[in-house]
Amino acid sequence: MSRIAVFGAGYVGLVTGACFAELGHDVGVRDVLPDRIDALRRGELPIFEPGLEELLAKNEARLRFTLDVREALDGAEFVFICVDTPPLYSGDADLSRVWTVIDELPAKTRATVVMKSTVPVGTGDKVRAALDARGLAAVSYVSNPEFTAEGTAVRDFLHPDRIVIGAFDEADSDSVEALHTGIVAPVVRADVNSAEMIKLAANAFLVTRISFINEIANVCELVGADVARVAEGIGLDHRLGPHFLRAGLGWGGSCFPKDSMALKQLAANSGYHFQLLNAVIEVNELQKRRVIQKLQKHVGKLRGKTVALLGLAFKPNTDDMREAPSLVLASRLLAEGVEVRAWDPVAEPELQGVTLCKTPLEAVRGADAAVIVTEWPQLKELALEEVRAAMRFPLLIDGRNLLDPAAARAAGFAYEGIGRAVSPLDVLPETAERDPEQETA
Ligand SMILES: NC(=O)c1ccc[n+]([C@@H]2O[C@H](COP(=O)([O-])OP(=O)(O)OC[C@H]3O[C@@H](n4cnc5c(N)ncnc54)[C@H](O)[C@@H]3O)[C@@H](O)[C@H]2O)c1
C-alpha cells in the first residue's frame, strides 16, 4: 500500500482521496481553506456528492486532513494535484493554483506528482522544466486526467470506463497504474501531451453531442418532430450510442464550459481556428436563451410576470452552481423585469433579486410560468394538479424533457418541452397578449 498526498479538497480531491483510501492506501488531503479542513475533520462533507460522506467515514483511519503542506507530504510517494483550474478572462485555464502547489514542494522532495486537474496540453512539459529548474530531479511527473462526473463521482472513480496515464517514463506509468490495483478498467498509456489532450477532447466531444441534439431539437420544433423519439432512434445505432443525446436548455457545470473554452483557446493560441468547437459553444449560449422566447410566445410581455425556476444546480445530484444554465436564465428574466422565484433541493446560491423557496409548490405559487431547469428526480413526482392549482397561469416549460407531455397537458398545463412537437392546445389565447416593443426588438 502507498502513501498519497492529495492537494485540493474539492469535488475531485475528496473523491480521489476517499477512493484511494478505500483501495487501502494511506491518504493525506491538503487544502488552503481552513473552514473546509475543519469541517472534514469533524466528519462533515463541505460539498454535496452522493456516497462520498459514507466512504470518507468508512475509511477514516486511512485519511488525514490538513492545511499544512509538510504534514500532507509526510512520507508521501505520490502527490495528486486536484486544485481548481478556472478560466481566465482570456478563456485560457488559470494554472496559478497548480503552480502554487509545485512551488510549495519542499526541496529534496522524492515523489511522483500526478496531475488530476484539467490542464492545457503542454502543461506537463512546463511542470517538468520547472521541477528540473528547482533541482527536483527526484520528482517524477504523470498526467492522470479525471473523468468522474459530479453526482456519480464515487462510482465513476471505482468503476471507470478507462484510466488514462501519460508519463515521461514507463516506470512512472507502472507505479501509477499499480496504485489503481483493485479497479477493473482498461488502462490507456500515452505520452503526457496526448493524455492531456484526451481529457480536453473527451469533454469537447461530449458537448458536441449535446449541442448537436439541441440543434436537432430546435429543427424538430419547426418541422413538427419529436426529439425524444429521434434521439432514441439515433442512439440505437451501435456506431452512435445513446449517451449525451438528451435535448435540453443547454450544458453547464464546472468542467464543460471551461474545458471547451480552454481547448478552443489552446487551438487559437497555436494558430488554429477550431470552427466546430466554436459553433458548439455558440449553440449552447443561444440554447439557454431560447427559453425566454418560449415564455414570450405564451405570455407575451414578460415585464411584471412571475416565473418559477425549478432546479438551479447545473445538473441533478450536485450542489454545484458553476456555469449553471439557471444563472443565465435568472439574469435574463430579471433583466426583462420578471419576478423570479426558484427552488433547488440542495443548491442554495445567493442570487441577487431571486427569491429562493423551500419547495417547488412554494416557488410556483402565483407564478405565470414554471420552468424545469434541472432534472431533479423529485420534479418527476410533482403532483401536477396541485402545481397547476397553485399557479396564476398554467404554463410549464420543461427545459429537460423530464415530464410526460400528455400527463402535463391532461393536468391542464400548456406544456412545452425542448424539441417536442407542440400541441395546438398549448397556446393560451387569453394570456398571449402581444407586446409591440418585443415585435420590433
Ligand atoms: N468537478 C468535477 O467533476 C471534475 C471532473 C473532472 C476533472 N475536474 C478538474 O479537476 C480540477 C479540480 O476540480 P474541482 O471541481 O474538484 O475543484 P474545486 O474548486 O471543487 O476544488 C479545488 C480545491 O483546491 C483547493 N486549493 C486551491 N489551491 C490549493 C493549494 N495550493 N493547495 C491545496 N488545495 C488548494 C481549493 O481551495 C478547493 O478546495 C479542475 O481542474 C477540474 O477541471 C473536475
PDBQT file of the ligand as one rigid body, heavy atoms in Angstrom, charges set to zero:
ROOT
HETATM    1  N1  LIG A 501     -15.639  18.721 -10.667  1.00  0.00    +0.000 N 
HETATM    2  C1  LIG A 501     -15.527  17.658 -11.451  1.00  0.00    +0.000 C 
HETATM    3  O1  LIG A 501     -16.421  16.821 -11.543  1.00  0.00    +0.000 OA
HETATM    4  C2  LIG A 501     -14.280  17.433 -12.263  1.00  0.00    +0.000 A 
HETATM    5  C3  LIG A 501     -14.191  16.294 -13.080  1.00  0.00    +0.000 A 
HETATM    6  C4  LIG A 501     -13.018  16.089 -13.806  1.00  0.00    +0.000 A 
HETATM    7  C5  LIG A 501     -11.971  16.993 -13.715  1.00  0.00    +0.000 A 
HETATM    8  N2  LIG A 501     -12.107  18.099 -12.926  1.00  0.00    +0.000 N 
HETATM    9  C6  LIG A 501     -10.968  19.016 -12.822  1.00  0.00    +0.000 C 
HETATM   10  O2  LIG A 501     -10.355  18.790 -11.546  1.00  0.00    +0.000 OA
HETATM   11  C7  LIG A 501      -9.856  20.027 -11.011  1.00  0.00    +0.000 C 
HETATM   12  C8  LIG A 501     -10.490  20.280  -9.657  1.00  0.00    +0.000 C 
HETATM   13  O3  LIG A 501     -11.876  20.470  -9.830  1.00  0.00    +0.000 OA
HETATM   14  P1  LIG A 501     -12.871  20.542  -8.598  1.00  0.00    +0.000 P 
HETATM   15  O4  LIG A 501     -14.245  20.612  -9.177  1.00  0.00    +0.000 OA
HETATM   16  O5  LIG A 501     -12.529  19.488  -7.632  1.00  0.00    +0.000 OA
HETATM   17  O6  LIG A 501     -12.458  21.960  -7.987  1.00  0.00    +0.000 OA
HETATM   18  P2  LIG A 501     -12.911  22.570  -6.581  1.00  0.00    +0.000 P 
HETATM   19  O7  LIG A 501     -12.943  24.033  -6.770  1.00  0.00    +0.000 OA
HETATM   20  O8  LIG A 501     -14.141  21.869  -6.106  1.00  0.00    +0.000 OA
HETATM   21  O9  LIG A 501     -11.733  22.163  -5.592  1.00  0.00    +0.000 OA
HETATM   22  C9  LIG A 501     -10.441  22.658  -5.691  1.00  0.00    +0.000 C 
HETATM   23  C10 LIG A 501      -9.881  22.770  -4.287  1.00  0.00    +0.000 C 
HETATM   24  O10 LIG A 501      -8.476  23.056  -4.382  1.00  0.00    +0.000 OA
HETATM   25  C11 LIG A 501      -8.155  23.899  -3.292  1.00  0.00    +0.000 C 
HETATM   26  N3  LIG A 501      -6.845  24.543  -3.489  1.00  0.00    +0.000 N 
HETATM   27  C12 LIG A 501      -6.513  25.640  -4.198  1.00  0.00    +0.000 A 
HETATM   28  N4  LIG A 501      -5.194  25.885  -4.108  1.00  0.00    +0.000 NA
HETATM   29  C13 LIG A 501      -4.662  24.891  -3.328  1.00  0.00    +0.000 A 
HETATM   30  C14 LIG A 501      -3.357  24.586  -2.859  1.00  0.00    +0.000 A 
HETATM   31  N5  LIG A 501      -2.312  25.336  -3.190  1.00  0.00    +0.000 N 
HETATM   32  N6  LIG A 501      -3.195  23.508  -2.078  1.00  0.00    +0.000 NA
HETATM   33  C15 LIG A 501      -4.245  22.723  -1.745  1.00  0.00    +0.000 A 
HETATM   34  N7  LIG A 501      -5.508  22.972  -2.148  1.00  0.00    +0.000 NA
HETATM   35  C16 LIG A 501      -5.710  24.041  -2.928  1.00  0.00    +0.000 A 
HETATM   36  C17 LIG A 501      -9.327  24.858  -3.250  1.00  0.00    +0.000 C 
HETATM   37  O11 LIG A 501      -9.389  25.552  -2.013  1.00  0.00    +0.000 OA
HETATM   38  C18 LIG A 501     -10.504  23.908  -3.472  1.00  0.00    +0.000 C 
HETATM   39  O12 LIG A 501     -10.999  23.395  -2.252  1.00  0.00    +0.000 OA
HETATM   40  C19 LIG A 501     -10.170  21.081 -12.057  1.00  0.00    +0.000 C 
HETATM   41  O13 LIG A 501      -9.070  21.230 -12.903  1.00  0.00    +0.000 OA
HETATM   42  C20 LIG A 501     -11.336  20.476 -12.827  1.00  0.00    +0.000 C 
HETATM   43  O14 LIG A 501     -11.404  20.958 -14.149  1.00  0.00    +0.000 OA
HETATM   44  C21 LIG A 501     -13.226  18.340 -12.195  1.00  0.00    +0.000 A 
ENDROOT
TORSDOF 0
